[in-house]
Structures are given as structure tokens and as C-alpha cells.
Amino acid sequence: MFSDKILTCRDCGQEFVFSASEQEFYADKGFTNEPGRCPQCRAAKKAQTRSSGGYNNNRQEREMFPAVCASCGKETTVPFRPSGEKPVYCRECFQSTPRNNW
């Protein structure tokens, strides 16, 4: 059903074989596009992505605000500015607090 294909890498321009077994794997996974990079460039791209912190490395760090836990009194930080109208909990107390599951 599948036969080996010769493809050209979009990064280095070298030809590489897209084997019948790789094509079958792609089909089993539901992938519709053929690989655009040779195995070496794919590995280099994957290593670069891992070392840079992933695909979404432009995301800003979340601003954290100081607070005092309403349950245990421990100083903590939360990802919102506490208004003083509602209690604020540290991670441990928040996780052990029962919540309404609507």
C-alpha cells in the first residue's frame, strides 16, 4: 500500500527517504502532512524547542501578589491582587478547603 518516497528537507535542502513504514505510522496516527524536515533537522529542531522552554516561550510571567492566608496565617503569594473582601488562602489550605461543585 505504501512505498518509499524521496523528500527534500526544507531546512538543509538534502533529500531523505520517507519510508513505507514511516508513512504507515503517520497514517495510523492520523497525520495528513508529510514530514518537511529530514530526521537530523527534525531532531535538531526538537532539541532547540526543548532548550528554549517549548513552543510558547513568549508568554509573560504571571504577576504574583503578597497575601496572608486567612486559615493558617502563613505569608503566601497569589496570582491576583487581594481586595480584602474575600478570604485568601495559601496553596495547602486552598487545596484542603471544600468547594461547591455546581
CNS distance restraints for C-alpha pairs under 8 A (distance, minus, plus):
assign (resid   2 and name CA) (resid  20 and name CA) 4.92 0.50 0.50
assign (resid   2 and name CA) (resid  21 and name CA) 7.70 0.50 0.50
assign (resid   2 and name CA) (resid  23 and name CA) 6.75 0.50 0.50
assign (resid   2 and name CA) (resid  24 and name CA) 6.98 0.50 0.50
assign (resid   3 and name CA) (resid  19 and name CA) 6.79 0.50 0.50
assign (resid   3 and name CA) (resid  20 and name CA) 4.71 0.50 0.50
assign (resid   4 and name CA) (resid  17 and name CA) 6.48 0.50 0.50
assign (resid   4 and name CA) (resid  18 and name CA) 5.73 0.50 0.50
assign (resid   4 and name CA) (resid  19 and name CA) 4.33 0.50 0.50
assign (resid   4 and name CA) (resid  20 and name CA) 4.84 0.50 0.50
assign (resid   5 and name CA) (resid  17 and name CA) 5.67 0.50 0.50
assign (resid   5 and name CA) (resid  18 and name CA) 5.09 0.50 0.50
assign (resid   5 and name CA) (resid  19 and name CA) 6.34 0.50 0.50
assign (resid   5 and name CA) (resid  20 and name CA) 7.69 0.50 0.50
assign (resid   6 and name CA) (resid  15 and name CA) 6.37 0.50 0.50
assign (resid   6 and name CA) (resid  16 and name CA) 5.64 0.50 0.50
assign (resid   6 and name CA) (resid  17 and name CA) 4.72 0.50 0.50
assign (resid   6 and name CA) (resid  18 and name CA) 6.13 0.50 0.50
assign (resid   7 and name CA) (resid  15 and name CA) 5.48 0.50 0.50
assign (resid   7 and name CA) (resid  16 and name CA) 5.44 0.50 0.50
assign (resid   7 and name CA) (resid  17 and name CA) 6.24 0.50 0.50
assign (resid   7 and name CA) (resid  18 and name CA) 6.66 0.50 0.50
assign (resid   7 and name CA) (resid  36 and name CA) 7.80 0.50 0.50
assign (resid   8 and name CA) (resid  13 and name CA) 5.76 0.50 0.50
assign (resid   8 and name CA) (resid  14 and name CA) 5.61 0.50 0.50
assign (resid   8 and name CA) (resid  15 and name CA) 4.31 0.50 0.50
assign (resid   8 and name CA) (resid  16 and name CA) 6.21 0.50 0.50
assign (resid   8 and name CA) (resid  36 and name CA) 7.32 0.50 0.50
assign (resid   8 and name CA) (resid  37 and name CA) 7.48 0.50 0.50
assign (resid   8 and name CA) (resid  38 and name CA) 7.55 0.50 0.50
assign (resid   9 and name CA) (resid  13 and name CA) 4.80 0.50 0.50
assign (resid   9 and name CA) (resid  14 and name CA) 5.46 0.50 0.50
assign (resid   9 and name CA) (resid  15 and name CA) 6.14 0.50 0.50
assign (resid   9 and name CA) (resid  16 and name CA) 7.13 0.50 0.50
assign (resid   9 and name CA) (resid  36 and name CA) 5.62 0.50 0.50
assign (resid   9 and name CA) (resid  37 and name CA) 4.41 0.50 0.50
assign (resid   9 and name CA) (resid  38 and name CA) 5.23 0.50 0.50
assign (resid   9 and name CA) (resid  41 and name CA) 7.94 0.50 0.50
assign (resid  10 and name CA) (resid  36 and name CA) 5.76 0.50 0.50
assign (resid  10 and name CA) (resid  37 and name CA) 5.74 0.50 0.50
assign (resid  11 and name CA) (resid  37 and name CA) 6.42 0.50 0.50
assign (resid  11 and name CA) (resid  41 and name CA) 6.89 0.50 0.50
assign (resid  12 and name CA) (resid  41 and name CA) 7.43 0.50 0.50
assign (resid  14 and name CA) (resid  38 and name CA) 7.55 0.50 0.50
assign (resid  15 and name CA) (resid  38 and name CA) 7.55 0.50 0.50
assign (resid  16 and name CA) (resid  38 and name CA) 5.87 0.50 0.50
assign (resid  18 and name CA) (resid  22 and name CA) 6.35 0.50 0.50
assign (resid  18 and name CA) (resid  23 and name CA) 6.83 0.50 0.50
assign (resid  18 and name CA) (resid  35 and name CA) 7.86 0.50 0.50
assign (resid  19 and name CA) (resid  23 and name CA) 6.23 0.50 0.50
assign (resid  20 and name CA) (resid  24 and name CA) 6.17 0.50 0.50
assign (resid  21 and name CA) (resid  25 and name CA) 6.20 0.50 0.50
assign (resid  22 and name CA) (resid  26 and name CA) 6.16 0.50 0.50
assign (resid  23 and name CA) (resid  27 and name CA) 6.14 0.50 0.50
assign (resid  24 and name CA) (resid  28 and name CA) 6.12 0.50 0.50
assign (resid  25 and name CA) (resid  29 and name CA) 6.27 0.50 0.50
assign (resid  26 and name CA) (resid  30 and name CA) 6.20 0.50 0.50
assign (resid  26 and name CA) (resid  31 and name CA) 5.08 0.50 0.50
assign (resid  26 and name CA) (resid  32 and name CA) 7.44 0.50 0.50
assign (resid  27 and name CA) (resid  31 and name CA) 5.78 0.50 0.50
assign (resid  27 and name CA) (resid  32 and name CA) 7.20 0.50 0.50
assign (resid  37 and name CA) (resid  41 and name CA) 5.71 0.50 0.50
assign (resid  37 and name CA) (resid  42 and name CA) 5.58 0.50 0.50
assign (resid  38 and name CA) (resid  42 and name CA) 6.04 0.50 0.50
assign (resid  39 and name CA) (resid  43 and name CA) 6.12 0.50 0.50
assign (resid  40 and name CA) (resid  44 and name CA) 6.22 0.50 0.50
assign (resid  41 and name CA) (resid  45 and name CA) 5.99 0.50 0.50
assign (resid  42 and name CA) (resid  46 and name CA) 6.12 0.50 0.50
assign (resid  43 and name CA) (resid  47 and name CA) 6.14 0.50 0.50
assign (resid  44 and name CA) (resid  48 and name CA) 6.12 0.50 0.50
assign (resid  45 and name CA) (resid  49 and name CA) 6.14 0.50 0.50
assign (resid  46 and name CA) (resid  50 and name CA) 6.23 0.50 0.50
assign (resid  47 and name CA) (resid  51 and name CA) 6.20 0.50 0.50
assign (resid  48 and name CA) (resid  52 and name CA) 6.17 0.50 0.50
assign (resid  49 and name CA) (resid  53 and name CA) 6.46 0.50 0.50
assign (resid  49 and name CA) (resid  54 and name CA) 5.09 0.50 0.50
assign (resid  49 and name CA) (resid  55 and name CA) 6.36 0.50 0.50
assign (resid  50 and name CA) (resid  54 and name CA) 5.37 0.50 0.50
assign (resid  52 and name CA) (resid  57 and name CA) 6.95 0.50 0.50
assign (resid  53 and name CA) (resid  57 and name CA) 5.85 0.50 0.50
assign (resid  62 and name CA) (resid  79 and name CA) 6.76 0.50 0.50
assign (resid  63 and name CA) (resid  79 and name CA) 6.10 0.50 0.50
assign (resid  63 and name CA) (resid  80 and name CA) 7.71 0.50 0.50
assign (resid  64 and name CA) (resid  77 and name CA) 5.83 0.50 0.50
assign (resid  64 and name CA) (resid  78 and name CA) 5.34 0.50 0.50
assign (resid  64 and name CA) (resid  79 and name CA) 4.58 0.50 0.50
assign (resid  64 and name CA) (resid  80 and name CA) 6.61 0.50 0.50
assign (resid  64 and name CA) (resid  81 and name CA) 7.94 0.50 0.50
assign (resid  65 and name CA) (resid  77 and name CA) 5.18 0.50 0.50
assign (resid  65 and name CA) (resid  78 and name CA) 5.28 0.50 0.50
assign (resid  65 and name CA) (resid  79 and name CA) 6.19 0.50 0.50
assign (resid  65 and name CA) (resid  80 and name CA) 6.28 0.50 0.50
assign (resid  65 and name CA) (resid  81 and name CA) 5.81 0.50 0.50
assign (resid  65 and name CA) (resid  82 and name CA) 7.65 0.50 0.50
assign (resid  66 and name CA) (resid  75 and name CA) 7.22 0.50 0.50
assign (resid  66 and name CA) (resid  76 and name CA) 5.91 0.50 0.50
assign (resid  66 and name CA) (resid  77 and name CA) 4.44 0.50 0.50
assign (resid  66 and name CA) (resid  78 and name CA) 6.50 0.50 0.50
assign (resid  67 and name CA) (resid  75 and name CA) 5.90 0.50 0.50
assign (resid  67 and name CA) (resid  76 and name CA) 5.34 0.50 0.50
assign (resid  67 and name CA) (resid  77 and name CA) 5.57 0.50 0.50
assign (resid  67 and name CA) (resid  78 and name CA) 6.85 0.50 0.50
assign (resid  67 and name CA) (resid  82 and name CA) 7.12 0.50 0.50
assign (resid  67 and name CA) (resid  88 and name CA) 7.09 0.50 0.50
assign (resid  68 and name CA) (resid  73 and name CA) 5.62 0.50 0.50
assign (resid  68 and name CA) (resid  74 and name CA) 5.64 0.50 0.50
assign (resid  68 and name CA) (resid  75 and name CA) 4.52 0.50 0.50
assign (resid  68 and name CA) (resid  76 and name CA) 5.90 0.50 0.50
assign (resid  68 and name CA) (resid  88 and name CA) 6.99 0.50 0.50
assign (resid  68 and name CA) (resid  89 and name CA) 7.30 0.50 0.50
assign (resid  68 and name CA) (resid  90 and name CA) 7.61 0.50 0.50
assign (resid  69 and name CA) (resid  73 and name CA) 4.71 0.50 0.50
assign (resid  69 and name CA) (resid  74 and name CA) 5.30 0.50 0.50
assign (resid  69 and name CA) (resid  75 and name CA) 6.30 0.50 0.50
assign (resid  69 and name CA) (resid  76 and name CA) 6.78 0.50 0.50
assign (resid  69 and name CA) (resid  87 and name CA) 7.65 0.50 0.50
assign (resid  69 and name CA) (resid  88 and name CA) 5.49 0.50 0.50
assign (resid  69 and name CA) (resid  89 and name CA) 4.31 0.50 0.50
assign (resid  69 and name CA) (resid  90 and name CA) 5.21 0.50 0.50
assign (resid  69 and name CA) (resid  93 and name CA) 7.88 0.50 0.50
assign (resid  70 and name CA) (resid  87 and name CA) 5.58 0.50 0.50
assign (resid  70 and name CA) (resid  88 and name CA) 5.62 0.50 0.50
assign (resid  70 and name CA) (resid  89 and name CA) 5.64 0.50 0.50
assign (resid  71 and name CA) (resid  89 and name CA) 6.47 0.50 0.50
assign (resid  71 and name CA) (resid  93 and name CA) 6.69 0.50 0.50
assign (resid  72 and name CA) (resid  93 and name CA) 7.45 0.50 0.50
assign (resid  74 and name CA) (resid  90 and name CA) 7.12 0.50 0.50
assign (resid  75 and name CA) (resid  90 and name CA) 7.66 0.50 0.50
assign (resid  76 and name CA) (resid  90 and name CA) 5.72 0.50 0.50
assign (resid  77 and name CA) (resid  90 and name CA) 7.53 0.50 0.50
assign (resid  78 and name CA) (resid  90 and name CA) 7.93 0.50 0.50
assign (resid  82 and name CA) (resid  86 and name CA) 7.92 0.50 0.50
assign (resid  82 and name CA) (resid  88 and name CA) 7.26 0.50 0.50
assign (resid  89 and name CA) (resid  93 and name CA) 5.77 0.50 0.50
assign (resid  89 and name CA) (resid  94 and name CA) 5.30 0.50 0.50
assign (resid  90 and name CA) (resid  94 and name CA) 5.95 0.50 0.50
assign (resid  91 and name CA) (resid  95 and name CA) 6.11 0.50 0.50
assign (resid  92 and name CA) (resid  96 and name CA) 6.45 0.50 0.50
assign (resid  93 and name CA) (resid  97 and name CA) 6.15 0.50 0.50
